[in-house]
Amino acid sequence: MEGVPTKLPTRSGGYDCDVLVLGGGVLGLAAARALTSATPGLRVVVVAQEAGSVPRRSGVVHSPIHRPPGSREAGYTLRGGAELAAFCAAHALPYARTGELVVAGERSELPRLHALVQRGRRHGLPVRELGPAQIARREPHLRGVAAIHVGATAVCDFAAVARQLSALVEEEGGRVRYGARLSAVDRRTGRGVAVRLDDGTALRTRALVNCAGPHSARVARLAGDTLPARLVPFRAEFYELAPGRRALVRGLVQPLPDPARAAPNIHLARGSDGTVRIGPRLTRETQDALAENSLPTGTARPVRQQRRHGALSQRAFTAAVQRLLPDVRPRDLVPAAAGVRARAVLPDGTLADDFLLASGPHTVHVLDAPPEAAAASLPIGREIADRALTSLAA
């Protein structure tokens, strides 16, 4: 970002800042903004690898319909969606409440679809049941025997949200520095944390917030913290519909999730820019790495089961998309940027399915964030900020 010096000046007390945030994604910037707005005069620095480091997303602002009513993640998603809508309106950022179709492809799925309707209503979500004719009016090219329309789902431009958060952090006295990679961490209990960047810059901070995504585990290990879970980079491939075929999808669509498959559901998502993103497709290499390298001996069975259910060849992936969208052809699916996130594997060998934080002296680590985390970044950012402020007061 222009105007940010290569070498940050040392402040009084020997510290370059009060809180150093590693990671320039939406979540890290939301935490930084929560810190600068809650505590005027707090010296906050964000260090990120590159400008525009927010991953290429479909921009879906998820509803909590797949989360248990009353759960923490459902609460975050409900609050986060409302706050994100207000944030985008206040700053004239792209945001549209489009709703989403969850589609049952077979009659045998109807009891599960009805149960999802009841869950959505317990959340207080606007949910409507649709038959084939109603589906065709919304999505003429879609195949399904029934569906539900979840009116709370929306789309926005998360890269624009990140840019706005970055600007607000700087307006409130913080600094955002791009083009920096972490090379070393030295934590001294009672004295704070020193980090060294790959260009030789050394920064001392009273507290470190680690929102480094797939690199969070490495940062935590460098700081000397013991983690409650193993983190494994989790790569998923995505595709876009070829420009001349984007009319096949008008909005947001996903098949009814199958509880027998641990793999992520394939989504069809028209973004705020008109592109249609389809995925994820988990590669066998990703599933092999997750199953074989992430777990202690004797605990790999749950994830290996996921590997069998989740990894799809290109041909199988296309067939799965065609079950929803029969008119799509293999050449219509154009490779897009892959998504990479860190998945937390718990000691019993299962994947964490909730927002996971860990804290140590002078440190707060974001270890796992569910798919709804970007949409819920504003309230989650406040919780991260609260933990960082608590560590300053200790």
C-alpha positions in Angstrom: 0.0 0.0 0.0 1.3 3.4 -0.9 2.6 5.6 1.9 3.6 2.7 4.1 7.4 3.0 4.8 9.7 0.0 4.2 11.1 0.4 7.7 8.6 1.1 10.4 9.8 3.6 13.1 10.5 2.4 16.6 8.2 4.0 19.1 8.7 4.9 22.8 9.2 2.0 25.2 11.1 0.0 22.7 8.0 -1.3 20.9 7.2 -0.6 17.3 3.5 -1.2 18.0 1.1 -2.4 20.6 -0.5 -5.1 18.4 0.9 -6.7 15.3 -1.6 -8.5 13.1 -0.1 -11.1 10.7 -2.4 -11.5 7.7 -4.1 -9.1 5.3 -7.3 -11.1 4.6 -10.8 -10.0 5.6 -10.5 -11.6 9.1 -7.1 -10.1 10.0 -8.2 -6.6 8.8 -11.5 -6.9 10.6 -9.6 -7.6 13.8 -7.2 -4.7 13.2 -10.1 -2.4 12.5 -11.8 -3.6 15.8 -8.6 -2.8 17.7 -8.1 0.7 16.2 -11.8 1.7 16.6 -12.2 0.3 20.2 -9.0 1.8 21.6 -8.0 5.2 20.1 -4.3 5.7 20.2 -3.5 1.9 20.2 -0.6 1.3 17.8 -1.7 -1.4 15.4 0.3 -2.7 12.5 -0.9 -5.2 9.9 1.7 -7.2 8.0 0.6 -9.1 4.9 2.4 -10.8 2.0 0.9 -8.8 -0.8 -1.7 -6.1 -1.6 -5.1 -7.6 -2.5 -4.2 -10.7 -0.6 -7.9 -11.6 -0.2 -8.5 -14.9 -2.1 -10.6 -14.9 -5.2 -14.1 -15.8 -3.8 -17.5 -16.3 -5.1 -18.5 -13.6 -2.6 -21.2 -15.7 -0.9 -22.5 -14.2 2.4 -23.7 -17.5 3.9 -26.8 -18.0 6.1 -26.5 -20.3 9.1 -29.1 -22.8 7.8 -26.6 -25.7 8.0 -25.5 -24.9 11.5 -27.2 -26.1 14.7 -29.7 -23.4 16.1 -28.2 -21.7 19.1 -24.6 -22.6 18.2 -21.8 -20.1 18.4 -21.1 -20.3 14.7 -24.8 -19.7 13.9 -24.8 -16.7 16.1 -21.7 -15.3 14.4 -23.2 -15.9 11.0 -26.5 -14.2 11.8 -24.8 -11.1 13.3 -22.1 -11.0 10.8 -24.5 -11.0 7.8 -26.5 -8.1 9.2 -23.3 -6.2 10.1 -21.7 -6.8 6.7 -24.8 -5.6 4.9 -24.8 -2.4 6.9 -21.0 -2.0 6.4 -21.3 -2.3 2.6 -24.3 0.1 2.5 -22.4 2.7 4.6 -19.3 2.5 2.3 -21.1 2.1 -1.0 -19.7 -1.4 -1.6 -21.3 -4.1 -3.8 -23.8 -6.2 -1.8 -27.0 -7.9 -3.0 -29.4 -10.2 -1.0 -30.0 -12.7 -3.7 -31.2 -15.7 -1.7 -30.0 -19.2 -2.3 -31.6 -22.4 -3.6 -30.9 -25.7 -1.8 -32.0 -28.4 -4.2 -33.1 -32.0 -3.7 -32.3 -34.1 -6.7 -34.2 -37.2 -5.7 -37.5 -37.9 -3.9 -35.6 -39.9 -1.3 -34.0 -36.6 -0.1 -37.3 -34.9 0.7 -37.3 -35.8 4.4 -33.9 -34.2 4.8 -35.0 -31.2 2.8 -38.0 -30.7 5.1 -35.8 -31.1 8.2 -33.6 -28.3 6.8 -36.7 -26.1 6.4 -37.5 -26.6 10.1 -33.9 -25.8 11.1 -34.0 -22.6 9.0 -37.2 -21.5 10.7 -35.8 -22.1 14.1 -33.0 -19.7 13.1 -35.6 -17.2 12.1 -34.6 -17.3 8.5 -36.9 -16.5 5.6 -37.3 -20.0 4.0 -39.7 -21.1 1.3 -40.4 -24.5 -0.1 -40.4 -24.8 -3.9 -41.7 -27.4 -6.4 -40.3 -28.1 -9.9 -42.3 -25.4 -11.6 -41.1 -22.8 -9.0 -37.5 -23.9 -9.3 -37.8 -23.5 -13.1 -39.0 -20.0 -12.8 -35.9 -19.1 -10.7 -33.3 -21.3 -12.4 -34.6 -22.6 -15.8 -31.6 -24.9 -16.4 -31.6 -26.5 -12.9 -32.6 -30.1 -12.2 -34.4 -30.9 -9.0 -37.6 -32.5 -7.6 -37.9 -29.9 -4.8 -35.9 -27.0 -3.3 -35.9 -24.4 -0.6 -35.2 -20.8 -1.1 -33.2 -19.2 1.8 -33.8 -15.5 1.5 -31.0 -14.4 3.9 -28.1 -15.5 1.6 -26.3 -12.7 -0.2 -23.3 -11.9 -2.4 -20.7 -9.1 -1.9 -17.2 -8.2 -3.1 -14.9 -9.4 -0.2 -11.9 -7.8 -1.9 -13.6 -4.4 -1.7 -14.5 -5.1 1.9 -10.9 -5.8 2.7 -9.7 -2.6 0.9 -12.2 -0.6 2.9 -11.2 -2.1 6.2 -7.6 -1.4 5.4 -8.3 2.2 4.6 -10.2 2.6 7.9 -7.4 1.0 9.9 -5.0 3.6 8.5 -7.5 6.5 8.9 -7.7 5.5 12.6 -3.9 5.6 13.1 -3.0 2.0 12.2 -0.5 0.9 9.5 -0.9 -1.7 6.9 2.2 -3.0 5.3 2.2 -5.3 2.3 5.0 -7.2 0.6 6.4 -8.7 3.8 7.0 -12.4 4.8 7.7 -13.6 8.3 11.0 -15.4 8.9 11.3 -15.6 12.7 9.4 -15.0 15.9 10.9 -14.5 19.4 8.5 -14.3 22.3 9.6 -13.4 25.7 6.9 -13.8 28.4 6.4 -10.5 30.2 8.2 -8.6 27.5 6.2 -9.2 24.3 7.0 -10.6 20.8 9.7 -9.7 18.3 9.3 -10.8 14.7 11.8 -10.6 11.8 10.7 -10.2 8.2 12.4 -11.6 5.2 13.9 -8.2 4.3 15.6 -8.0 7.6 13.1 -5.7 9.3 12.6 -6.4 13.0 9.4 -5.4 14.7 8.7 -5.5 18.5 5.1 -5.7 19.7 3.3 -6.1 22.9 0.9 -8.6 21.4 0.8 -10.7 18.2 -2.5 -11.6 16.4 -1.9 -14.5 14.0 -4.4 -14.5 11.1 -2.0 -16.0 8.6 -4.4 -18.6 7.3 -2.6 -21.7 6.0 0.6 -20.4 7.7 -1.0 -20.0 11.1 0.4 -23.2 12.5 3.9 -22.3 11.5 3.6 -18.9 13.2 2.3 -20.5 16.3 5.1 -23.0 16.4 7.7 -20.2 16.0 6.1 -18.4 18.9 6.4 -21.6 21.0 2.7 -22.2 21.6 1.2 -25.7 21.8 -1.8 -26.0 19.6 -5.1 -27.9 20.4 -5.2 -29.2 16.9 -3.0 -30.0 13.9 -3.4 -27.7 10.9 -3.1 -29.0 7.4 -3.2 -26.9 4.2 -6.5 -27.8 2.5 -6.5 -27.1 -1.3 -9.7 -27.1 -3.3 -10.0 -26.4 -7.0 -12.7 -24.1 -8.5 -14.1 -23.5 -11.9 -16.0 -20.8 -13.7 -18.6 -21.1 -16.4 -17.3 -19.9 -19.7 -18.5 -16.4 -20.5 -21.0 -17.5 -23.1 -22.5 -20.0 -20.7 -23.0 -17.9 -17.6 -26.8 -17.7 -18.3 -27.1 -21.3 -17.1 -27.0 -20.0 -13.5 -28.9 -16.9 -12.3 -28.0 -16.9 -8.6 -26.7 -19.1 -5.8 -27.4 -22.9 -5.8 -26.2 -25.9 -3.9 -27.4 -29.5 -3.7 -28.8 -30.7 -0.4 -25.8 -31.7 1.7 -25.4 -35.5 2.2 -24.5 -36.4 5.8 -22.8 -39.5 4.5 -20.2 -37.4 2.7 -17.8 -35.4 4.7 -16.6 -33.5 1.6 -17.7 -29.9 0.9 -20.8 -29.5 -1.1 -20.5 -28.3 -4.7 -21.9 -24.7 -5.0 -23.0 -22.8 -8.1 -22.5 -19.1 -7.4 -23.1 -16.0 -9.5 -20.9 -13.3 -8.0 -21.4 -9.6 -7.9 -19.3 -9.3 -11.0 -21.5 -11.6 -13.1 -19.0 -14.6 -13.1 -20.3 -18.0 -12.1 -18.0 -19.9 -9.8 -18.4 -23.7 -9.3 -16.8 -25.9 -6.7 -15.0 -27.0 -4.7 -13.4 -30.0 -6.2 -11.1 -31.8 -3.7 -8.2 -33.5 -5.4 -7.0 -36.9 -4.3 -3.6 -35.4 -3.5 -5.2 -33.0 -1.1 -7.2 -35.8 0.6 -4.1 -38.1 0.8 -2.0 -35.3 2.4 -4.8 -34.6 4.9 -5.3 -38.2 5.8 -1.7 -39.3 5.9 0.3 -36.4 7.2 -2.0 -34.7 9.7 -2.9 -37.3 12.2 -1.3 -39.2 15.0 -1.0 -42.9 14.6 -4.3 -44.7 15.1 -6.5 -41.6 14.5 -6.6 -41.3 10.7 -9.7 -43.3 10.0 -12.4 -40.5 10.0 -10.4 -38.4 7.6 -9.5 -41.3 5.4 -13.2 -42.0 5.2 -13.6 -38.4 4.0 -10.9 -39.0 1.4 -12.9 -41.9 -0.1 -16.0 -39.8 -0.2 -14.5 -36.4 -1.0 -11.8 -36.7 -3.7 -13.2 -36.3 -7.2 -11.6 -36.8 -10.6 -12.3 -34.1 -13.2 -14.7 -36.5 -14.9 -16.6 -37.3 -11.6 -16.7 -33.6 -10.7 -18.3 -32.7 -14.1 -20.8 -35.5 -13.6 -21.7 -34.2 -10.2 -22.3 -30.7 -11.6 -24.4 -32.1 -14.4 -26.7 -33.7 -11.9 -27.6 -30.2 -10.9 -27.1 -28.5 -14.3 -27.7 -31.1 -17.1 -27.0 -28.6 -19.9 -23.4 -28.0 -18.7 -20.6 -29.5 -20.9 -17.1 -30.3 -19.8 -15.7 -27.5 -22.0 -18.0 -25.0 -20.2 -16.0 -25.5 -16.9 -12.9 -23.2 -17.0 -10.3 -23.6 -14.3 -10.3 -20.7 -11.8 -8.1 -19.8 -8.9 -7.9 -22.6 -6.3 -8.8 -22.0 -2.7 -6.4 -22.8 0.1 -7.2 -22.8 3.8 -5.9 -24.5 6.9 -8.1 -27.2 8.3 -7.8 -28.0 12.0 -7.7 -31.7 12.8 -8.7 -32.5 16.3 -7.0 -35.1 18.5 -9.7 -37.7 17.8 -9.0 -37.4 14.1 -12.0 -35.4 13.1 -12.0 -32.0 11.3 -12.9 -29.0 13.4 -16.2 -27.5 12.2 -16.2 -24.3 14.1 -14.2 -21.1 14.5 -11.0 -22.2 16.5 -8.8 -19.8 18.5 -5.8 -20.5 20.6 -4.0 -18.0 22.9 -0.6 -17.9 24.6 1.4 -15.2 26.4 1.2 -12.1 24.2 -0.3 -14.2 21.3 -3.7 -14.9 19.7 -3.9 -17.5 16.9 -6.7 -18.1 14.5 -6.4 -21.8 13.7 -9.5 -22.7 11.8 -12.3 -20.6 10.3 -15.4 -22.2 8.8 -16.7 -21.1 5.3 -18.9 -18.5 7.0 -16.0 -16.7 8.6 -15.6 -14.1 5.8 -19.2 -13.1 6.1 -19.0 -13.1 9.9 -15.6 -11.3 9.9 -16.8 -8.2 11.8 -18.1 -9.9 15.0 -15.3 -12.5 14.8 -12.8 -9.7 14.4 -14.1 -8.1 17.6 -13.6 -11.4 19.6 -10.0 -11.6 18.3 -9.5 -8.0 19.3 -10.9 -8.6 22.7 -8.5 -11.4 23.3 -5.6 -9.3 22.1 -6.6 -6.5 24.4 -6.9 -9.0 27.3 -3.3 -10.1 26.7 -2.1 -6.5 26.8 -3.8 -6.0 30.2 -2.3 -9.2 31.6 
